[in-house]
Amino acid sequence: MSSNASLHAVIRRAHLRMAGMAISLAGVLLLLVGLVVLRLYLLNNLQLMARSLAYTAEASLVFNDRDEAGRMLEQLLRGEDVARALVFDAQGQVFVRWSSGKSATGGVGEVLAAVIGMRPGEAVVSQDSKPVGRVLLYSDGAGFVRFLCAGLAVLALCVGISGYLGMRQSRRMLADIGEPLEQLARVARAVRHDRSMDQRVPPARIAELHELGDDFNALLSELQVRHERLKQQNSALELQASRDGLTGLANRSHFEQRLQQALVDAEESGRKLAVLFLDNDRFKQVNDVHGHAAGDALLRAVGDRLQSLVRETDLVARLGGDEFAILLYPVGDAADAQVVANKIQDAMLEPVITGNGVVLSPSVSAGIAVFPQHGQEMEALMDYADQAMYEAKLARRAERAELKE
Ligand SMILES: Nc1nc2c(ncn2[C@@H]2O[C@H](COP(=O)(O)OP(=O)(O)OP(=O)(O)O)[C@@H](O)[C@H]2O)c(=O)[nH]1
């Protein structure tokens, strides 16, 4: 298994990274802009409050009534986003001070207000256009904290939504890019492992991938044609390698191969088989008297006759020269093989007439070997059949000699 990242993972990571970066950047910029605007707004508010306090505190300053001033501050500022308030008299001495006590934001707001440079709200207390004091109001920064909390919550929500949308987008992209590539890989694997050339890549939505699929399919079609041609050539070659060129029968190596298989099978199944060895008699004479072509015609005719006498499961082969062999499998016993040998002798009684009108009298000597009684191995059975054939040939020669006398 490859350790490379999958296309799906790469696309998903890219989408998430892009969405995260875009949202974070936009969020941070919006927060900064929001803070600047909020600072202006809160400053304005503080300024208005300071002015209103200056107006209300005028009487207390004129009559030097600190208690009244304190009550007035408490009444006006309690519940507002103000941390501290200072009222100064005409000499710049603190006339009264007010503090909201424990901050609602635990001091975070004030730190935040200080960080973003929030100035205190300031207003001059005057009587008949003559300054009699001054009011200073310090924000507790609760507005900033509320804004920040809401902003961060919205930012988190946006990151979540864009993450979800990014995933969906990556899934869609994967369907458009990843699936065609996977199909391509699947077909390539099938061709490589199973040689299944009939598979094709389905059309893709993306033009470039579609073209790639088309080219790949065209290549596969070409490969398929070549593969088929090769297969045909191979089977033709195989057939050629297992056939005898003159008679079209099986050749010696194919006969031996089939005999070996039949022996294994017979061994396992307990069935019997027989090998018939056949050799043309006085064949050299046919060649010498009538020519090689006539000899060939005789060999072909003998082969045809032998083939017509056996079952489909049996095998007739030309071993070479004027020698033939037949594998009879399965057979009941030696008598069954003898029946076939007798039929062969009957079939040879009819003369062979060559294309030139030469009349030839075919004659074959046959030897039979039966598995398992005449041999367990192929060589032993062949030798036995050969020997039997040779004895039959000698007997026929003697018979002919007797007839001549
Ligand atoms: N026409 C033809 N003759 C072949 C072919 N192959 C081998 N021969 C000839 O077949 C003859 C085989 O002769 P032998 O088996 O030795 O002798 P025979 O005349 O059959 O004698 P016996 O078997 O003893 O009766 C040889 O003369 C070979 O040249 C072939 O493909 N075509």
The ligand as a Gaussian input file, in Angstrom:
#p B3LYP/6-31G(d) Opt

LIG

0 1
 N        6.090000     -40.921000     -49.152000
 C        6.634000     -40.808000     -47.966000
 N        7.524000     -41.697000     -47.543000
 C        8.056000     -41.590000     -46.321000
 C        7.722000     -40.552000     -45.477000
 N        8.397000     -40.724000     -44.307000
 C        9.149000     -41.806000     -44.437000
 N        8.944000     -42.351000     -45.653000
 C        9.526000     -43.556000     -46.199000
 O        8.870000     -44.666000     -45.628000
 C        9.717000     -45.782000     -45.726000
 C        9.613000     -46.555000     -44.478000
 O       10.174000     -47.753000     -44.722000
 P       10.350000     -48.852000     -43.622000
 O        9.346000     -48.737000     -42.534000
 O       11.773000     -48.798000     -43.159000
 O       10.161000     -50.122000     -44.429000
 P        8.872000     -50.790000     -45.070000
 O        9.065000     -50.725000     -46.502000
 O        7.614000     -50.228000     -44.574000
 O        9.105000     -52.207000     -44.527000
 P        8.357000     -52.949000     -43.383000
 O        7.900000     -52.003000     -42.415000
 O        9.359000     -53.861000     -42.849000
 O        7.245000     -53.666000     -44.061000
 C       11.120000     -45.216000     -45.993000
 O       11.494000     -45.521000     -47.320000
 C       10.987000     -43.743000     -45.861000
 O       11.791000     -42.988000     -46.724000
 C        6.767000     -39.596000     -45.909000
 O        6.417000     -38.650000     -45.270000
 N        6.264000     -39.780000     -47.160000

